[in-house]
Amino acid sequence: MKRSVLRFAVVFGLASTLASLPPVANAADAKTPSPQNAAAHPNLLVSTQWLADHLSDPNLVIVYVGHDRGDYQAAHIPGSRFLSMDKFTSNQDPGTELLPPDQLKQNLEAIGIGDTSRVVYYAPDWDPMATRLFFTLDYLGHGDQAALLDGGMDQWLREKRPTSSEEPKITPGTLTIHPHPEIVAKMDWMTKLVAERPGTSDFVIIDARPGKRYRAGHLAGAESMFWETALVSQNDPVLRSPQELRKAFETAGVTPGKKVVSYCEVGLQASYTYFLARYLGYDAKMYDGSYSEWSAAKQPVVRGDSPR
């Protein structure tokens, strides 16, 4: 999907690798937060400072997720490998966005991702193309070895950090996959969920699209939580604190014991919500076909704001 529409693992093989790659929740985590204010999985996010300090780590694989290889060749974080969206998403009919596991394995190995890799991924800016890769890695059983670069390329450039136009020499990886189909919500499952009496399900449906799109038509029972509100601002595109993020989920009805299933138009914006849910420790799924599949199948939608 065009940016104008968006604006939008095996645990480490060696204990020494874990020791050399400490998780960093954000650029300002000099103090240890109290448990209620902390991310459940802080290893899923790294700061630009962390990445700058670890560029030479031997098991680190930095992935630039994008559409345009020319943009990547013009300027990228040193050592980054280019991964086109079509290497892990499909352009087929809605509902088939996730490529077959063996194809995903082959495409990820080709850019050097293997069983002991620590993956840091980012997009040309801070849009959710990047977190779609996280959803893919999580599906393959390697999500815990991957981290989003907080603020993405935007933040890297704002801090005037070095860029490169050179492509790194890549040694293909060997990736053992353990697919987790349970994190992929399908339309038949969503249909049953939507038909349940409100408040009786363990799952809260989160619509990750902008409010305008939500009001124009959404799945019954879905709560609006635009993914971009997780950022401090467009001028400061880093994640809000875990406490603030958790509060947003709670406001949407994700109270203790509840699980999250997110959707958007085609499973990109929803992947950011899926990432946030995993970062905070919620059980989560993503409806891969999302609204495009739902509406194409002429499933019923609700218009207007949530009654909550």
Secondary structure as UniProt FT lines:
FT   HELIX           3..6
FT   HELIX           15..20
FT   TURN            27..28
FT   HELIX           35..37
FT   HELIX           42..44
FT   STRAND          45..46
FT   HELIX           48..53
FT   TURN            54..56
FT   TURN            58..59
FT   STRAND          60..66
FT   HELIX           69..74
FT   TURN            78..79
FT   STRAND          81..84
FT   HELIX           85..87
FT   TURN            94..95
FT   HELIX           101..110
FT   TURN            111..112
FT   TURN            115..116
FT   STRAND          118..122
FT   HELIX           129..139
FT   TURN            140..141
FT   HELIX           143..145
FT   STRAND          146..149
FT   TURN            150..151
FT   HELIX           152..158
FT   TURN            159..160
FT   HELIX           181..183
FT   STRAND          184..185
FT   HELIX           187..195
FT   TURN            198..199
FT   STRAND          203..207
FT   HELIX           211..216
FT   TURN            220..221
FT   STRAND          223..224
FT   HELIX           227..230
FT   HELIX           242..251
FT   TURN            252..253
FT   TURN            256..257
FT   STRAND          259..263
FT   HELIX           269..280
FT   STRAND          284..287
FT   HELIX           290..296
FT   TURN            297..298
//
